[in-house]
Each structure stands twice: as structure tokens, then as C-alpha cells.
Amino acid sequence: MRESWDEYFMRLAYQVATRTTCLRRSVGAVAVSPDHRIIGSGYNGALPGAPHCDEVGGCLREQLGVPSGQRQEICRAQHAEANICNSAAKHGICLDGATIYVTNQPCTTCVKAMVTSGIRRVVFDGPYPDDLACQLAKEAGMELVSLAELRKQAKTEATEDKTDEPAKAR
């Protein structure tokens, strides 16, 4: 059976995550146009031309004991979603109406960048401790949906289709 667009693009986001330079969390993202064309990708890591954490003595957030989801400004890296938005702007790529597939739920800073860039839908896989990001996405009209929820919906729909088959045959 052919995999869904959501599964396909999430698998690609995980592949993109293999390029990360972050020592703490590997995150990848893929931006997709409304007609299912890849228009960008990004991963979390150091700024272009800047040394990576492993080249400057390790992760500053780890050294300071900063919990995940807090004090993001104390980090050398830029998040995968922000990398997509910034790269698209630099290269003149329109993200209006796009979907982003990302391996983890976006943070507040990335939600702001994506909403401002015109991204309408974000599909994520893993959790991230940032309730404000979810609230802001909802308020701005950006759909934020977990891949687990999409899988559950697909399974329910497939079960319903099977139970409808005898009725359709009549």
C-alpha cells in the first residue's frame, strides 16, 4: 500500500535530521507546497559559518543545566523550522500556504516565524514542552497536528470503510 503524503514527508524530515550539528536534539524539517512539492528543508544546528557546539567545548545549555523548552536564546543553534523560513527568505522562496513536516513539535519562536512566513499547517512527530506554541498557532489559524493523531484518524477511517463495505454492496 502506498504511504500517505504525511508519512512520506515526515520520513524525509527524519532523514534531514541526520545533518544536525546539535549535541542535544536532532530535529529535521521539510517544507512542502500545497501541491506536494518540496520547497525547503532545514535541521537544527549552528549558524552558517559559525563553529558547532562540539568545536567550542560542548553544549552551553547542557553545561548550565537549562531544561528543554526553556531559555532558547542560550543556544548556538537555530531550529530546523527557523532555518527553513530564513533560507526561503534569503533565496526568494514563497512559503505562503505551505505545510512543514518536523520531527518535533515546534517551539514558540519557530511558530512565530512560520506564521509570519505564511505557513498554514505543521505536522510534527515528537513532543516538545511548549504549550504557548500550541496556543499561538491556534490563535493565528495555523493547523498544528501530531502525526500520531493523523495515524489514529487514518486507522479509524479505514475501520469505518471496512464496516461500510457490506452496505455498499447491496
N, CA, C and O of each residue as an XYZ file, in Angstrom:
680
protein
N       0.841     -1.188      0.000
C       0.000      0.000      0.000
C       0.884      1.250      0.000
O       1.897      1.317      0.697
N       0.483      2.210     -0.780
C       1.240      3.457     -0.896
C       1.087      4.278      0.381
O      -0.021      4.424      0.897
N       2.192      4.812      0.892
C       2.117      5.605      2.119
C       1.491      6.972      1.836
O       1.522      7.460      0.706
N       0.930      7.573      2.868
C       0.299      8.885      2.737
C       1.366      9.960      2.519
O       2.548      9.744      2.788
N       0.928     11.118      2.027
C       1.854     12.245      1.882
C       2.459     12.598      3.239
O       3.654     12.880      3.337
N       1.630     12.580      4.287
C       2.125     12.937      5.617
C       3.243     11.998      6.071
O       4.264     12.451      6.590
N       3.052     10.696      5.878
C       4.083      9.719      6.261
C       5.350      9.914      5.417
O       6.465      9.880      5.938
N       5.165     10.114      4.133
C       6.286     10.280      3.203
C       7.153     11.493      3.588
O       8.373     11.383      3.704
N       6.502     12.642      3.781
C       7.271     13.847      4.086
C       7.875     13.810      5.488
O       8.939     14.385      5.717
N       7.204     13.136      6.431
C       7.800     13.011      7.760
C       9.038     12.127      7.699
O      10.031     12.396      8.375
N       8.981     11.083      6.897
C      10.158     10.223      6.747
C      11.341     11.048      6.199
O      12.481     10.868      6.625
N      11.054     11.938      5.262
C      12.101     12.806      4.726
C      12.628     13.772      5.793
O      13.823     14.063      5.835
N      11.739     14.263      6.647
C      12.177     15.155      7.733
C      13.155     14.434      8.666
O      14.131     15.026      9.129
N      12.888     13.160      8.934
C      13.825     12.390      9.767
C      15.174     12.208      9.061
O      16.219     12.199      9.712
N      15.150     12.067      7.763
C      16.405     11.962      7.012
C      17.180     13.279      7.092
O      18.397     13.275      7.276
N      16.477     14.396      6.955
C      17.112     15.713      7.063
C      17.742     15.890      8.441
O      18.801     16.504      8.568
N      17.092     15.352      9.474
C      17.601     15.480     10.847
C      18.981     14.854     11.025
O      19.689     15.197     11.971
N      19.374     13.948     10.139
C      20.697     13.321     10.266
C      21.823     14.324     10.018
O      22.982     14.031     10.311
N      21.500     15.494      9.485
C      22.502     16.540      9.229
C      22.708     17.460     10.431
O      23.577     18.331     10.391
N      21.937     17.286     11.487
C      22.025     18.188     12.627
C      23.432     18.248     13.203
O      24.192     17.281     13.151
N      23.754     19.408     13.751
C      25.017     19.541     14.476
C      24.769     19.750     15.970
O      25.712     19.903     16.747
N      23.500     19.757     16.362
C      23.142     19.935     17.761
C      23.509     18.672     18.542
O      23.253     17.556     18.091
N      24.102     18.858     19.695
C      24.507     17.734     20.531
C      23.361     17.238     21.412
O      23.447     16.151     21.984
N      22.305     18.013     21.524
C      21.231     17.725     22.468
C      20.007     17.072     21.825
O      19.387     16.190     22.419
N      19.663     17.504     20.621
C      18.427     17.028     19.988
C      18.588     17.114     18.474
O      19.024     18.138     17.948
N      18.236     16.041     17.781
C      18.271     16.019     16.314
C      16.881     16.307     15.778
O      15.950     15.530     15.991
N      16.743     17.431     15.081
C      15.451     17.815     14.521
C      15.631     18.134     13.038
O      16.572     18.820     12.640
N      14.713     17.623     12.244
C      14.710     17.910     10.818
C      13.331     18.380     10.409
O      12.334     18.059     11.055
N      13.282     19.150      9.319
C      12.011     19.667      8.829
C      12.038     19.770      7.310
O      13.087     19.984      6.703
N      10.866     19.613      6.714
C      10.699     19.737      5.268
C       9.487     20.632      5.015
O       8.421     20.425      5.594
N       9.660     21.624      4.146
C       8.552     22.498      3.749
C       8.012     22.007      2.414
O       8.767     21.688      1.496
N       6.683     21.956      2.330
C       6.027     21.385      1.161
C       4.937     22.342      0.675
O       4.155     22.863      1.470
N       4.897     22.563     -0.632
C       3.878     23.433     -1.219
C       2.514     22.743     -1.187
O       2.438     21.533     -0.973
N       1.434     23.507     -1.400
C       0.106     22.892     -1.398
C      -0.067     21.773     -2.434
O      -0.935     20.914     -2.278
N       0.753     21.782     -3.485
C       0.654     20.713     -4.493
C       1.709     19.615     -4.277
O       2.080     18.910     -5.215
N       2.179     19.482     -3.043
C       3.062     18.389     -2.605
C       4.465     18.440     -3.218
O       5.048     17.394     -3.503
N       5.002     19.615     -3.420
C       6.380     19.779     -3.903
C       7.251     20.257     -2.752
O       6.861     21.156     -2.008
N       8.414     19.668     -2.605
C       9.347     20.088     -1.552
C       9.928     21.440     -1.945
O      10.489     21.594     -3.030
N       9.787     22.420     -1.051
C      10.297     23.759     -1.335
C      11.370     24.202     -0.344
O      11.881     25.318     -0.440
N      11.711     23.338      0.599
C      12.774     23.672      1.530
C      12.976     22.585      2.558
O      12.110     21.737      2.773
N      14.132     22.621      3.187
C      14.412     21.702      4.282
C      15.338     22.406      5.264
O      16.021     23.369      4.915
N      15.350     21.915      6.484
C      16.213     22.512      7.489
C      16.429     21.552      8.646
O      15.642     20.634      8.874
N      17.497     21.783      9.357
C      17.805     20.998     10.557
C      18.364     21.948     11.590
O      18.791     23.054     11.260
N      18.364     21.515     12.849
C      18.884     22.385     13.891
C      20.408     22.290     13.926
O      20.993     21.211     13.834
N      21.012     23.444     14.060
C      22.465     23.473     14.099
C      22.997     24.892     14.157
O      22.243     25.865     14.152
N      24.309     24.982     14.211
C      24.987     26.274     14.319
C      24.693     27.155     13.108
O      24.355     26.665     12.030
N      24.828     28.437     13.304
C      24.624     29.393     12.220
C      25.657     29.179     11.116
O      26.762     28.708     11.383
N      25.300     29.523      9.875
C      26.255     29.345      8.766
C      27.584     30.044      9.059
O      27.627     31.228      9.392
N      28.642     29.288      8.927
C      29.987     29.827      9.143
C      30.444     29.850     10.589
O      31.624     30.084     10.852
N      29.550     29.614     11.529
C      29.902     29.631     12.951
C      30.332     28.236     13.391
O      29.879     27.242     12.824
N      31.197     28.154     14.391
C      31.600     26.830     14.877
C      30.436     26.092     15.549
O      29.546     26.702     16.141
N      30.471     24.795     15.439
C      29.463     23.942     16.054
C      29.799     23.742     17.527
O      30.932     23.970     17.952
N      28.808     23.317     18.297
C      28.989     23.151     19.747
C      30.158     22.222     20.085
O      30.906     22.475     21.029
N      30.310     21.148     19.310
C      31.399     20.217     19.602
C      32.770     20.828     19.325
O      33.789     20.272     19.736
N      32.804     21.962     18.634
C      34.075     22.644     18.340
C      34.403     23.730     19.363
O      35.499     24.292     19.352
N      33.442     24.023     20.249
C      33.666     25.080     21.239
C      33.498     24.576     22.676
O      33.215     25.357     23.585
N      33.672     23.296     22.869
C      33.643     22.757     24.221
C      32.322     22.174     24.672
O      32.150     21.903     25.861
N      31.393     21.974     23.772
C      30.137     21.317     24.137
C      28.942     22.250     24.140
O      29.026     23.411     23.739
N      27.843     21.714     24.599
C      26.565     22.417     24.608
C      26.477     23.325     25.843
O      26.543     22.855     26.979
N      26.329     24.616     25.602
C      26.231     25.582     26.697
C      24.987     25.334     27.542
O      25.027     25.488     28.762
N      23.888     24.954     26.908
C      22.648     24.686     27.646
C      22.819     23.501     28.588
O      22.335     23.529     29.719
N      23.507     22.462     28.125
C      23.786     21.303     28.991
C      24.677     21.721     30.156
O      24.430     21.340     31.300
N      25.711     22.503     29.865
C      26.646     22.936     30.898
C      25.963     23.762     31.984
O      26.329     23.689     33.157
N      24.953     24.560     31.573
C      24.231     25.414     32.522
C      23.018     24.725     33.140
O      22.365     25.289     34.018
N      22.715     23.512     32.688
C      21.573     22.771     33.214
C      20.227     23.363     32.812
O      19.257     23.262     33.563
N      20.158     23.978     31.635
C      18.912     24.583     31.163
C      17.986     23.477     30.652
O      18.371     22.711     29.769
N      16.769     23.387     31.200
C      15.827     22.351     30.753
C      15.363     22.575     29.315
O      15.349     23.702     28.820
N      14.992     21.505     28.672
C      14.456     21.577     27.321
C      13.219     22.464     27.303
O      12.390     22.404     28.212
N      13.098     23.286     26.265
C      11.937     24.147     26.124
C      12.049     25.480     26.846
O      11.115     26.281     26.804
N      13.174     25.736     27.508
C      13.354     26.989     28.232
C      14.629     27.685     27.775
O      15.596     27.048     27.355
N      14.602     29.012     27.869
C      15.786     29.849     27.609
C      16.487     29.492     26.289
O      17.696     29.261     26.255
N      15.714     29.455     25.227
C      16.246     29.064     23.928
C      17.301     30.038     23.393
O      18.099     29.689     22.523
N      17.292     31.252     23.924
C      18.295     32.224     23.469
C      19.706     31.831     23.905
O      20.688     32.354     23.379
N      19.808     30.907     24.868
C      21.125     30.432     25.313
C      21.458     29.182     24.494
O      21.482     28.067     25.016
N      21.707     29.389     23.237
C      21.992     28.269     22.341
C      22.683     28.790     21.092
O      22.304     29.837     20.567
N      23.672     28.086     20.618
C      24.375     28.450     19.381
C      23.560     28.079     18.148
O      23.742     28.652     17.074
N      22.673     27.126     18.312
C      21.953     26.567     17.164
C      20.695     27.359     16.827
O      20.138     28.084     17.652
N      20.282     27.187     15.598
C      18.982     27.674     15.143
C      18.126     26.449     14.867
O      18.629     25.433     14.385
N      16.844     26.538     15.169
C      15.954     25.395     14.980
C      15.679     25.127     13.504
O      15.807     26.016     12.663
N      15.302     23.895     13.209
C      15.070     23.440     11.842
C      14.029     24.297     11.124
O      14.229     24.680      9.972
N      12.921     24.598     11.801
C      11.848     25.372     11.183
C      12.302     26.795     10.876
O      11.968     27.339      9.823
N      13.060     27.399     11.785
C      13.588     28.744     11.553
C      14.577     28.724     10.387
O      14.625     29.663      9.592
N      15.359     27.661     10.290
C      16.287     27.548      9.159
C      15.539     27.523      7.833
O      15.984     28.130      6.860
N      14.399     26.821      7.786
C      13.598     26.806      6.558
C      13.105     28.216      6.238
O      13.257     28.687      5.111
N      12.519     28.887      7.223
C      11.967     30.226      6.993
C      13.045     31.206      6.542
O      12.831     31.974      5.604
N      14.181     31.185      7.193
C      15.260     32.115      6.847
C      15.871     31.798      5.490
O      16.165     32.704      4.711
N      16.059     30.531      5.211
C      16.620     30.136      3.921
C      15.666     30.496      2.780
O      16.098     30.972      1.730
N      14.380     30.271      2.989
C      13.388     30.624      1.965
C      13.422     32.125      1.696
O      13.390     32.553      0.542
N      13.486     32.916      2.752
C      13.537     34.370      2.579
C      14.807     34.777      1.821
O      14.755     35.613      0.919
N      15.917     34.197      2.181
C      17.197     34.516      1.538
C      17.173     34.194      0.043
O      17.745     34.928     -0.763
N      16.512     33.099     -0.322
C      16.518     32.630     -1.710
C      15.240     32.972     -2.481
O      15.051     32.503     -3.603
N      14.367     33.783     -1.889
C      13.166     34.231     -2.579
C      12.120     33.156     -2.804
O      11.408     33.179     -3.808
N      12.023     32.207     -1.870
C      11.051     31.113     -1.980
C       9.840     31.456     -1.118
O       9.977     31.729      0.075
N       8.670     31.440     -1.718
C       7.429     31.759     -1.008
C       6.940     30.542     -0.222
O       6.793     29.453     -0.777
N       6.693     30.733      1.059
C       6.179     29.664      1.916
C       4.682     29.806      2.178
O       4.112     29.018      2.932
N       4.048     30.787      1.573
C       2.637     31.041      1.812
C       1.793     29.821      1.450
O       1.837     29.337      0.319
N       1.028     29.335      2.419
C       0.165     28.173      2.217
C       0.869     26.837      2.371
O       0.246     25.791      2.187
N       2.152     26.847      2.703
C       2.934     25.611      2.799
C       2.609     24.827      4.065
O       2.025     25.340      5.020
N       3.015     23.560      4.027
C       2.988     22.686      5.195
C       4.426     22.383      5.569
O       5.269     22.160      4.700
N       4.700     22.376      6.853
C       6.026     21.959      7.326
C       5.865     20.659      8.096
O       4.997     20.529      8.960
N       6.711     19.711      7.767
C       6.795     18.437      8.474
C       8.052     18.520      9.321
O       9.141     18.761      8.799
N       7.908     18.320     10.629
C       9.042     18.468     11.537
C       9.034     17.327     12.554
O       7.977     16.899     13.016
N      10.205     16.852     12.888
C      10.333     15.677     13.741
C       9.896     15.919     15.180
O       9.618     14.962     15.903
N       9.830     17.181     15.614
C       9.357     17.511     16.956
C       8.398     18.686     16.896
O       8.463     19.502     15.976
N       7.514     18.772     17.868
C       6.595     19.911     17.948
C       7.415     21.198     17.962
O       8.429     21.269     18.656
N       7.003     22.202     17.221
C       7.755     23.457     17.200
C       7.665     24.240     18.509
O       6.719     24.087     19.281
N       8.659     25.069     18.733
C       8.676     25.959     19.889
C       7.952     27.262     19.524
O       7.589     27.481     18.369
N       7.754     28.106     20.514
C       7.081     29.386     20.317
C       7.797     30.243     19.274
O       7.146     30.818     18.401
N       9.106     30.337     19.349
C       9.864     31.164     18.409
C       9.670     30.684     16.976
O       9.508     31.501     16.069
N       9.684     29.380     16.763
C       9.508     28.837     15.416
C       8.071     28.997     14.928
O       7.847     29.243     13.743
N       7.095     28.860     15.825
C       5.698     29.084     15.437
C       5.543     30.513     14.934
O       4.898     30.745     13.911
N       6.130     31.471     15.644
C       6.052     32.871     15.211
C       6.649     33.043     13.813
O       6.055     33.704     12.961
N       7.809     32.456     13.577
C       8.462     32.574     12.260
C       7.615     31.920     11.175
O       7.492     32.458     10.075
N       7.035     30.772     11.474
C       6.241     30.060     10.467
C       4.938     30.796     10.157
O       4.556     30.910      8.992
N       4.258     31.291     11.179
C       3.024     32.043     10.953
C       3.326     33.272     10.097
O       2.609     33.554      9.136
N       4.378     33.995     10.442
C       4.758     35.192      9.702
C       5.137     34.865      8.255
O       4.938     35.692      7.365
N       5.672     33.684      8.016
C       6.061     33.253      6.672
C       4.889     32.732      5.844
O       5.045     32.447      4.657
N       3.728     32.607      6.460
C       2.545     32.158      5.732
C       2.297     30.665      5.765
O       1.429     30.165      5.050
N       3.039     29.956      6.574
C       2.846     28.508      6.686
C       1.499     28.255      7.366
O       1.204     28.846      8.405
N       0.699     27.392      6.787
C      -0.663     27.177      7.262
C      -0.841     25.895      8.063
O      -1.798     25.765      8.826
N       0.075     24.950      7.892
C      -0.095     23.640      8.544
C       1.275     23.115      8.950
O       2.242     23.206      8.194
N       1.339     22.564     10.159
C       2.565     21.933     10.649
C       2.204     20.550     11.161
O       1.329     20.395     12.013
N       2.891     19.546     10.627
C       2.729     18.172     11.094
C       4.014     17.828     11.850
O       5.112     17.938     11.305
N       3.865     17.412     13.105
C       5.038     17.079     13.913
C       4.913     15.664     14.447
O       3.824     15.092     14.483
N       6.043     15.108     14.860
C       6.030     13.750     15.393
C       6.264     13.741     16.898
O       5.362     13.365     17.646
N       7.416     14.133     17.356
C       7.735     14.069     18.784
C       7.270     15.287     19.552
O       7.050     16.348     18.967
N       7.119     15.142     20.868
C       6.664     16.253     21.705
C       7.782     17.266     21.980
O       8.966     16.980     21.799
N       7.372     18.440     22.415
C       8.298     19.479     22.873
C       7.548     20.259     23.947
O       6.383     20.600     23.747
N       8.177     20.545     25.066
C       7.459     21.156     26.189
C       7.206     22.657     26.009
O       7.870     23.477     26.643
N       6.248     23.017     25.146
C       5.961     24.432     24.887
C       4.478     24.622     24.581
O       4.070     24.613     23.419
N       3.679     24.793     25.624
C       2.234     24.977     25.464
C       1.888     26.292     24.777
O       0.887     26.369     24.064
N       2.699     27.327     24.981
C       2.435     28.612     24.353
C       2.497     28.494     22.828
O       1.737     29.158     22.123
N       3.392     27.659     22.323
C       3.489     27.462     20.876
C       2.163     26.954     20.314
O       1.706     27.417     19.268
N       1.556     26.013     21.003
C       0.257     25.466     20.564
C      -0.820     26.528     20.606
O      -1.635     26.623     19.688
N      -0.833     27.322     21.649
C      -1.821     28.381     21.796
C      -1.672     29.421     20.686
O      -2.662     29.819     20.072
N      -0.444     29.861     20.427
C      -0.202     30.865     19.389
C      -0.579     30.346     18.003
O      -1.166     31.074     17.202
N      -0.244     29.098     17.725
C      -0.598     28.507     16.429
C      -2.107     28.523     16.238
O      -2.604     28.888     15.172
N      -2.825     28.127     17.271
C      -4.292     28.091     17.195
C      -4.861     29.490     16.983
O      -5.724     29.693     16.129
N      -4.376     30.447     17.758
C      -4.864     31.824     17.647
C      -4.596     32.416     16.264
O      -5.392     33.210     15.761
N      -3.493     32.035     15.659
C      -3.113     32.575     14.344
C      -3.729     31.790     13.193
O      -3.576     32.169     12.032
N      -4.421     30.704     13.506
C      -5.058     29.916     12.451
C      -4.132     28.954     11.737
O      -4.437     28.495     10.636
N      -3.009     28.647     12.354
C      -2.088     27.669     11.774
C      -2.408     26.297     12.371
O      -2.395     26.127     13.590
N      -2.690     25.331     11.517
C      -3.004     23.985     11.985
C      -1.731     23.320     12.486
O      -0.737     23.239     11.765
N      -1.768     22.854     13.705
C      -0.643     22.166     14.335
C      -1.149     20.788     14.709
O      -1.968     20.653     15.618
N      -0.668     19.756     14.016
C      -1.233     18.422     14.192
C      -0.122     17.386     14.362
O       0.897     17.426     13.672
N      -0.339     16.471     15.283
C       0.656     15.427     15.516
C       0.456     14.287     14.523
O      -0.671     13.950     14.162
N       1.552     13.709     14.097
C       1.486     12.574     13.181
C       0.748     11.413     13.843
O       0.038     10.670     13.166
N       0.904     11.250     15.142
C       0.199     10.181     15.866
C      -1.313     10.354     15.722
O      -2.032      9.373     15.533
N      -1.792     11.579     15.810
C      -3.227     11.845     15.655
C      -3.682     11.538     14.226
O      -4.758     10.975     14.029
N      -2.882     11.900     13.241
C      -3.219     11.592     11.848
C      -3.269     10.087     11.618
O      -4.135      9.591     10.898
N      -2.343      9.371     12.229
C      -2.338      7.911     12.098
C      -3.596      7.301     12.720
O      -4.204      6.388     12.162
N      -3.972      7.833     13.896
C      -5.169      7.340     14.572
C      -6.406      7.605     13.710
O      -7.269      6.736     13.584
N      -6.498      8.796     13.119
C      -7.632      9.134     12.252
C      -7.679      8.208     11.034
O      -8.747      7.730     10.651
N      -6.528      7.962     10.436
C      -6.471      7.093      9.250
C      -6.915      5.680      9.597
O      -7.623      5.038      8.821
N      -6.498      5.197     10.761
C      -6.882      3.854     11.196
C      -8.390      3.783     11.430
O      -9.036      2.811     11.039
N      -8.941      4.799     12.061
C     -10.386      4.856     12.309
C     -11.157      4.893     10.997
O     -12.155      4.190     10.838
N     -10.697      5.711     10.058
C     -11.361      5.806      8.754
C     -11.285      4.484      7.995
O     -12.248      4.085      7.341
N     -10.151      3.810      8.080
C     -10.005      2.516      7.403
C     -10.950      1.482      8.005
O     -11.536      0.676      7.282
N     -11.098      1.506      9.329
C     -12.020      0.586     10.005
C     -13.462      0.890      9.609
O     -14.244     -0.025      9.354
N     -13.811      2.166      9.559
C     -15.168      2.557      9.154
C     -15.452      2.147      7.717
O     -16.556      1.699      7.407
N     -14.458      2.296      6.829
C     -14.634      1.902      5.430
C     -14.910      0.407      5.323
O     -15.728     -0.010      4.503
N     -14.239     -0.405      6.139
C     -14.437     -1.851      6.101
C     -15.832     -2.232      6.592
O     -16.450     -3.154      6.060
N     -16.321     -1.527      7.597
C     -17.659     -1.839      8.111
C     -18.739     -1.358      7.151
O     -19.860     -1.866      7.194
N     -18.435     -0.393      6.284
C     -19.402      0.096      5.293
C     -19.455     -0.758      4.044
O     -20.406     -0.647      3.271
N     -18.456     -1.613      3.820
C     -18.383     -2.398      2.586
C     -19.621     -3.257      2.328
O     -20.106     -3.253      1.196
N     -20.167     -3.993      3.302
C     -21.356     -4.791      3.023
C     -22.553     -3.914      2.619
O     -23.348     -4.308      1.766
N     -22.677     -2.747      3.220
C     -23.793     -1.852      2.901
C     -23.645     -1.327      1.472
O     -24.642     -1.157      0.770
N     -22.417     -1.072      1.041
C     -22.177     -0.579     -0.316
C     -22.492     -1.644     -1.362
O     -22.892     -1.326     -2.482
N     -22.312     -2.894     -0.994
C     -22.522     -3.991     -1.946
C     -24.003     -4.203     -2.238
O     -24.351     -4.736     -3.292
N     -24.868     -3.798     -1.334
C     -26.313     -4.013     -1.522
C     -26.886     -3.207     -2.617
O     -28.086     -3.290     -2.883
